[in-house]
Amino acid sequence: MDYTDPHQIIDILGKAAVLNRLDSFRTGHLLTLPTYGQVIMTGDFHGWVENFHKLQWFADLGRCQDRYVILHELIHSNGSPCPDASRVKAQDASCLLLVKAAQWKIDYPDQVHFLLGNHDLAQITNREITKGGAASIANFNQWVVIRFGEKAGGEIIEAIREFLLTLSLAAKCPNRIWMSHSLPTPGAMDNFDFSIFDRQWQLGDMTPRGSVYETVWGRSHSSEQLEELADLLNVDFFIVGHQNQDQGYQTQGDRLIILASDHSRGCLLPIDLSRRYSFNELLARIRFFYDIPNVKIET
């Protein structure tokens, strides 16, 4: 595709947004995966294009039509501040990874699926967030405007926002595995509104102390809380991202796996949907991107 053509970028984002809303596995804001095939859960990407290309090669969706991929947190790689157009290549170009992923959704609409992350929510609500000491939204928007111009850049930013608004909040597998960007913190459980997976969201759901906000921002999950959530959601295990993992993944207790896909030690987790797993069996299935060949994907 032509990444210099803003009209093509806006068209791709718009088509993929429609496909997100019409996803055959989606009810409300929850994806319910089938009892057959395989799902690949990933961690945050934050613009890490190399791992995304490796994922595309590994998933091989054209050949494996019963394989599904879950993507989240593609944007906000956070380059240094961008004072002028001559330095644009050094800035946050994660917009282009989002467009690549949207095109992948168009190519494989029943196999590529997205979950909302905290950086997505920040971009939607324009609530600034810092990563690595940099202003995520400001850097992201600035790169787009410098690359495409004030008018076209503004239109692309709005198309991105409209696309992000169509992302699902969680995915549930028939083998009792729950996938989401994160989970609410233990302190948010008393006021957490589980109807957010079914109903239309209000602004209050997406701002601090709202249940959508808590779902994508939560940290410090306790074993007691995970037991409670597992019972309430009728699942056994949770696979999330959100929290930095220098070694690729981390566990909390014997119910939660945290994945990262945004660095050279990033990883992914392929899961067969037709069978149940123990926690240790899930851990044994984690694959590191450094074990996947370097590939060039034509887009």
C-alpha positions in Angstrom: 0.0 0.0 0.0 1.0 3.6 -0.4 1.8 5.0 3.1 2.2 8.5 1.6 -1.4 8.7 0.5 -3.6 10.1 3.3 -6.8 9.2 1.4 -5.8 5.6 1.2 -4.9 5.5 4.9 -8.2 7.0 5.9 -10.0 4.5 3.6 -8.3 1.6 5.2 -9.0 2.7 8.7 -12.7 3.3 7.8 -13.1 -0.1 6.2 -11.4 -1.9 9.1 -13.6 0.0 11.6 -16.7 -1.3 9.9 -15.3 -4.8 10.0 -14.6 -4.5 13.7 -18.2 -3.5 14.4 -19.5 -6.4 12.3 -17.1 -9.0 13.7 -19.0 -12.3 13.7 -17.5 -13.3 17.1 -18.5 -10.0 18.7 -21.5 -9.4 21.0 -21.4 -5.9 22.6 -17.7 -5.3 23.4 -16.9 -9.0 24.0 -15.4 -11.4 21.4 -16.4 -15.0 22.0 -14.1 -17.3 20.1 -15.2 -20.7 18.6 -14.5 -24.2 19.9 -12.1 -25.0 17.0 -8.9 -23.7 15.6 -6.1 -21.7 17.3 -5.8 -18.2 18.7 -2.6 -16.3 19.0 -2.6 -13.8 21.9 0.0 -11.0 21.8 1.3 -8.3 24.1 1.6 -4.6 23.6 3.4 -3.7 20.3 3.8 0.1 20.6 4.9 0.5 17.0 7.4 -2.5 17.0 7.0 -3.3 13.3 9.6 -6.1 13.1 7.7 -8.2 15.6 4.5 -7.5 13.8 5.9 -8.8 10.6 7.2 -11.9 12.4 3.7 -12.4 13.8 2.2 -12.2 10.3 4.6 -14.8 9.1 4.0 -17.1 12.1 0.3 -16.8 11.9 0.2 -17.6 8.2 -3.5 -16.7 8.1 -3.9 -17.4 4.4 -3.0 -21.0 4.9 -4.5 -21.5 8.4 -8.1 -20.3 8.0 -9.0 -21.5 11.5 -6.3 -19.4 13.2 -7.2 -16.2 14.9 -4.9 -13.3 16.1 -5.6 -10.9 19.0 -3.9 -7.5 18.7 -3.8 -4.7 21.2 -1.8 -1.5 22.0 -0.2 -0.9 18.6 0.2 2.8 18.9 2.5 5.2 20.9 6.1 4.2 20.4 7.2 7.6 21.7 10.2 9.0 19.8 11.8 12.1 21.0 10.0 15.5 20.6 9.6 16.5 17.0 10.5 20.1 16.4 10.6 20.1 12.6 9.8 18.0 9.5 13.5 17.2 8.8 13.5 14.9 11.8 10.2 13.1 11.2 11.7 9.7 10.6 13.0 9.6 14.1 9.6 10.2 15.7 6.6 8.1 16.7 5.6 6.5 13.5 3.4 3.9 15.1 0.4 5.3 13.1 1.8 3.2 10.2 1.8 0.0 12.3 -1.9 0.7 13.1 -2.6 1.1 9.4 -0.8 -2.2 8.6 -2.9 -4.0 11.2 -6.1 -2.4 9.8 -5.2 -3.7 6.4 -4.5 -7.1 7.8 -8.1 -7.0 9.3 -9.4 -6.1 5.8 -7.5 -9.0 4.3 -8.6 -11.5 7.0 -11.7 -10.1 8.6 -12.7 -13.2 10.4 -9.2 -13.9 11.8 -7.7 -10.6 12.9 -9.2 -9.1 16.0 -8.4 -6.0 18.2 -8.7 -5.2 21.9 -8.8 -1.8 23.4 -5.6 -0.7 25.4 -5.0 2.2 27.7 -3.0 4.1 25.1 -5.9 3.6 22.7 -8.3 5.0 25.3 -6.0 7.9 26.0 -5.9 8.7 22.2 -9.7 8.5 22.1 -10.3 10.8 25.1 -7.3 13.1 24.5 -6.1 12.5 28.0 -2.3 12.8 27.8 -0.2 9.9 28.9 3.6 9.6 29.3 5.7 6.7 28.2 9.5 6.7 28.7 9.2 10.4 29.8 7.6 11.4 26.5 4.1 12.8 25.9 2.5 10.0 23.9 -0.5 11.7 22.3 1.4 14.9 21.5 4.3 13.0 19.8 2.0 10.7 18.0 -0.2 13.5 16.6 2.8 15.7 15.8 4.3 12.9 13.6 1.1 12.5 11.7 0.7 16.2 11.0 4.3 16.7 10.0 4.2 13.7 7.7 0.8 14.4 6.0 0.2 18.1 6.6 -2.1 20.0 8.9 -5.4 19.2 7.1 -4.8 15.7 6.0 -3.0 14.9 9.2 -6.0 16.1 11.2 -8.3 13.9 9.1 -6.1 10.9 9.7 -6.0 11.5 13.5 -9.8 11.6 13.5 -10.0 8.4 11.4 -7.7 6.8 13.9 -9.9 7.9 16.8 -13.0 6.5 15.0 -11.2 3.2 14.4 -10.1 2.9 18.0 -13.6 3.5 19.2 -14.6 0.2 17.4 -12.2 -2.0 19.3 -13.5 -4.8 21.5 -12.8 -4.8 25.3 -12.0 -8.5 25.8 -12.1 -11.9 24.2 -13.3 -15.1 25.8 -12.2 -18.6 24.7 -14.4 -21.7 25.0 -11.5 -23.4 27.0 -12.1 -20.9 29.8 -9.3 -18.4 29.0 -9.9 -14.6 29.1 -7.9 -12.1 27.1 -7.9 -8.4 27.6 -5.4 -5.6 27.7 -5.5 -5.6 31.5 -7.9 -6.1 34.4 -9.3 -3.7 37.0 -7.1 -3.1 40.0 -8.3 -4.9 43.2 -9.5 -1.5 44.7 -11.8 -1.0 41.7 -13.8 -4.2 42.1 -16.5 -2.9 44.5 -17.7 -0.4 42.0 -16.9 -2.2 38.8 -19.8 -2.3 36.3 -19.7 -5.6 34.3 -22.4 -4.3 31.9 -19.6 -2.5 30.0 -19.1 -5.7 28.0 -22.7 -5.5 26.7 -23.9 -1.9 26.6 -22.9 1.3 24.8 -20.3 3.2 26.7 -20.7 6.7 28.1 -17.9 9.2 28.7 -17.8 8.4 32.4 -17.0 4.7 31.6 -13.8 5.8 29.8 -12.4 8.3 32.3 -10.7 7.7 35.6 -12.7 5.4 37.9 -14.9 4.4 35.0 -15.1 0.7 34.4 -13.7 0.8 30.8 -10.8 2.9 32.1 -10.2 0.5 35.0 -10.2 -2.5 32.7 -7.4 -1.2 30.5 -5.4 0.6 33.2 -5.5 -1.9 36.1 -2.4 -3.2 37.8 -1.2 -5.0 40.9 -3.7 -7.9 40.6 -3.9 -10.0 43.7 -4.5 -13.7 43.9 -7.7 -13.1 45.8 -9.0 -10.7 43.1 -8.1 -13.1 40.3 -10.0 -15.8 42.0 -13.0 -13.5 42.3 -12.8 -12.4 38.7 -12.4 -16.0 37.5 -15.6 -16.9 39.2 -17.5 -13.9 38.0 -16.4 -14.3 34.4 -16.6 -18.1 34.4 -13.0 -18.6 33.3 -9.8 -20.2 34.6 -7.0 -18.0 33.3 -6.3 -14.5 32.2 -3.8 -13.3 29.5 -3.1 -9.6 29.3 -0.5 -7.0 28.4 -0.1 -3.4 29.6 2.7 -3.9 32.2 6.3 -3.7 30.9 8.0 -7.0 30.8 11.7 -6.8 30.0 12.0 -10.6 29.7 8.9 -11.0 27.5 6.4 -12.3 30.0 5.5 -12.5 33.7 3.0 -14.4 35.8 1.0 -13.3 38.8 -0.2 -16.2 40.9 -1.3 -19.2 38.9 -4.1 -17.5 36.9 -2.5 -14.5 35.2 0.0 -14.2 32.3 1.3 -10.8 31.2 2.8 -10.6 27.7 4.9 -8.0 26.0 5.5 -7.9 22.2 7.3 -4.5 22.0 11.0 -5.3 22.1 13.5 -7.9 21.0 12.6 -10.3 23.8 8.9 -9.9 23.2 6.7 -13.0 22.9 3.3 -14.4 21.8 1.1 -17.2 23.0 -0.6 -19.6 20.6 -3.5 -21.6 22.1 -5.6 -24.4 20.7 -9.2 -23.6 21.3 -10.5 -27.1 21.3 -8.7 -28.2 24.5 -8.3 -27.2 28.1 -4.9 -26.2 29.6 -3.2 -26.2 33.0 -1.4 -23.0 33.9 2.0 -24.6 33.3 0.9 -25.9 29.9 0.0 -22.4 28.9 3.4 -21.1 30.0 5.1 -23.9 28.0 3.4 -22.6 24.8 4.9 -19.1 24.9 7.0 -18.3 21.9 9.6 -15.6 21.7 9.9 -13.4 18.6 13.7 -13.9 18.5 13.0 -17.5 17.6 10.9 -16.5 14.6 12.8 -15.8 11.4 13.3 -12.2 10.2 10.9 -11.7 7.3 9.9 -8.9 5.0 6.1 -8.7 4.5 5.0 -6.9 1.4 2.2 -4.4 2.2 
